[in-house]
């Protein structure tokens, strides 16, 4: 199953650091390791991160029926990653962030509901 460790590890694909992240005992530890900048990010990370997140989110909701039901139950509601610390994946401190995770979740919801191809 796609998880936070796998997602974070993709930032460092093909390195020993990626393996350490995948083996982290908890999602919190995987996230901390993935946020370190002691190791360089893969060169193409900015170009592939949205696709990596799309795949991880889709896998999560196709492999876990309980989370899929929860996502589908949101209907047509706008989904917002409510974090003040991240202006890319979430709403950010100003509320004007890009909210890419929310967008990806809504596209995944549409795809799972059979209302469109993502």
N, C-alpha and C positions, 0 to 999 in steps of 0.2 A: 504494500500500500504506500502511496505517496505520503510523505509526512514532512514536517518542518525540517528535520535533519537532512532529508534527501534534497529538499529545495535549497537550503542553505549550502549544502555541499556543492551544488551546481555552480556556485560562484567561483569555485576552485577546482573544477572538474579536471581529473587526471593527475591530481597531486596527493601527497600524503596527508595534507591538511583536510582535503575532502573526505578521506577515509576516517580521520579522527572525528569529523563532524557527524558522519553517518553512524559511528559507533558511540556517540554521546549517550549517556544513560537517560537523559530527559530532553524534552523539546526545548526547555529553557536553556539548558547547557548548549544544545545544538545552535540555538539562536545566538547565544553569546559568542560562540566560536565563529559563527558565520559573520558576525559583525566586526570581528577584529580586522584591522588593516595592517597587521604585522606581516601578512602574506598578501601578495598581489592578487587582485581579482583577475579572472580570465580576461583576455584582451577584448573579447566580443561581448562581455557581460551586458553592457548597456543596450546592445542590439538584440539580445536573446532573452533578457529577463522577463519580459511580458509573456513570451511563449512558454518559458519554463513554468511560470506561475499558472498560466492557463491550463497546461497539462496536469500540473500537480492538483489544482482545484478540481478539475474534471475527474481525475482518478479518485480523489477523496470522496466525491459525491456519487460516483458510480460503484464504488466498492463498499460503501457504508450506507445501508438502507435507512438507518435512523437519521443520519445527517441529511440524506437526500430528502426525506419527508419534511424535515424542518425547513430546508431551503425552499422546496416547492410550496410550502404553506405560507411563504411570504407573498405569494401572488404577484402582483405588479408593483409592490412597494419598492421605493428607491432604497438601495442598500448602501450604507456608508461605513467605511472602516473608520471607527471613531477613535482616532489617535491624534493627539496634538504633536506627537514627536515625529511624524512622518508625513511630509507633504507630497510624496509620490504615491505611496500605496494607500494612504489615508487622507483625511480631511485637513490635517495639519493644524497648527496653532491658530491660524487665522480663519479656519473654516473654508478656505479657498483652495485647498490642496487638490491634486489631480484625482484622488480616490480610485486609483487603478484597481485595487483589490475589490472594491465595491462594484466597479464596472464589470470585472471578470466574473464575479459571483452572479450578477444579473444576467450576463450572457450565458453562463453555465446553466442557470435556472431555466432560461428560455430553451436552451438546447435539450435539457432533460425533460422538459414539458412537451417536447416534440413540436414546438412552435417556430422552429427556425434552425437553420444550420449555422453553427459557429465555427 
